[in-house]
């Protein structure tokens, strides 16, 4: 039992820092989606980020020295984010809704993975660019008179 809780095996601080960073970096994205009344919001995005980070953090000890193993774990997280994002997309008669939310979920997963790999600079850039894209592009689209996105982020498709 001492081996398990010794300093070599039980060092919570680096993991807590990575998880907290992932959580905090995802909040602005979740806030934006919540404010825009999208299908996923303030609770979903931080949870996606810490889950992605947690999978990477938990697997690093097991995959230490085996780049292929860590790559497979990353692939699994990426597929999982795609699955969750796919659930946010709805196709109706002549429109598709939820693509921006799905892409936001995808980038939030990347933020979590980046934090899990201690690439905090990458995570920060992803978070800032994602938030600014969501915040700035919608008013720009309206100002330009582009009417391909409805109230729920729907994209009109040709029948």
N, C-alpha and C positions, 0 to 999 in steps of 0.2 A: 504494500500500500504506500509506503514511503517513496518508492520509485515513481509512482503515479503523480504524487503531489510535490515531488522534488523540483528544484529550479530548472532542471533539464526538460521536464515533461509538462509542467503546468505553469506557463508564463502567459497570463491573460492580457497583460497590458498591450502588447503589439496587436493582438487580435481585436481588443476593445477599440483601439485607435482606428484601425482599418474599418471596422463595422460602424463606428460613430461617423467617420468621414463619409462613408457611403450613404448612411442615413441622412446626414445633413446636406450633402450635395444633391440628393434626390428631392428634398422638400420643395425647393422653388419650382421644379417641374410639376410635382404633384399639386402645388398650390395653383399653378396656372391652369392645369386641367380641371381642377375643382372649381375654380372661378369661372371657367368657360362652360361649366356644367356638363362635362364629358362623362363617359361611362366608367372611367377609372380616375381616381383623384388623390387627395391628400394622404389617405392611408395606404393606397396601393403602391405608389411609386417608392416610398422609403422601404416598404417591405420587399419589393422586387430587388432593390439595391442591396439590402443587407442579406437577402437570401443568396444572391449571386456572389457577393463577397464571402459569405459564410461557406459556400461550397468550395470556393478556391482556398480559403484559409484552412478549412478542415482537411483538404486533400494534400496540401503542400508537404506536410510531414511524410505522408505515405508515398508521395511522388518525388521526394527529394532525390536529385541525381538522375531522374528519369524524365527527360523532357517530353518523351512520347506519351507518358502517362498523364502528365499535366496538360498536354495538348488535347488528349481525349476527354479529360474532365472539362476543359474549356469548351470543347465542341458540344458536350452534353448540356452545359449551361446555355450556350448559344441556341441550341435547338429548343430548350425549355422556354427561353425568352420569346422565340418565334412562335411557339405554341400558345403562350399567354397572349402575345400580341395579336395572333390570328383570331383569338376569341373576342377581341375588341372590334373586329371588322365585321360589318353587316352588309350584305348585298340585298338591296330592295329592288323593286321593278326596274327603275332606270337610274339608280344611284348606288354608290358604295359609301358607307359611313364608317368612321372610326380609324381611318388610315393614319391620321396625325397622332392619335392616341396610341395606336399600335407601334408606330415609329418611336414615340416617346418612351414606351415600355422597353423597346429594344435598346435605346440609348441608355436608359436607366440601368439595364442589365450590364451594359458595357462599363458604366460608372462603377458598379459593384465589383465587377471582375478586375478593373483597374486598381481599385482600392485593395482588393484581395492580393494582388500582385505587387503592392506597394508602389504602384505607378500613380502617385497622387497628383502629379502634374498633368498626366493624361486625363485623369478623372475630373480635375478642375476644369480643364479646357472643354471636355465633353459637356459638363454641366452648364457652363457659361454659354457655350454655343447653342445647346439645345434650348435653354431658357430664352435666350435672345431671339432665336428663330421662332419659337412659339409666340413670344411677346410682340415682336416687330413685324413679322410677315403678315399676320392677319389684318392689321390696319392698313398695311401697304397694299394688300390685295383688294381691300375695299376701296382705297383711294384710287387705285388703277382701274376700278370698275370690273374687275374679274369676278364673275359670278359662278364659279365652279364649286363653291363650298357653301353648303347650307348651314342651318343653325346647329346641326350636330356634327359638323365636319364632313358632310356628305359631298361626294364628287359625282357629278352628273356623268352618266355613260350613255353612249348611243345604243339604241335598241336594234 
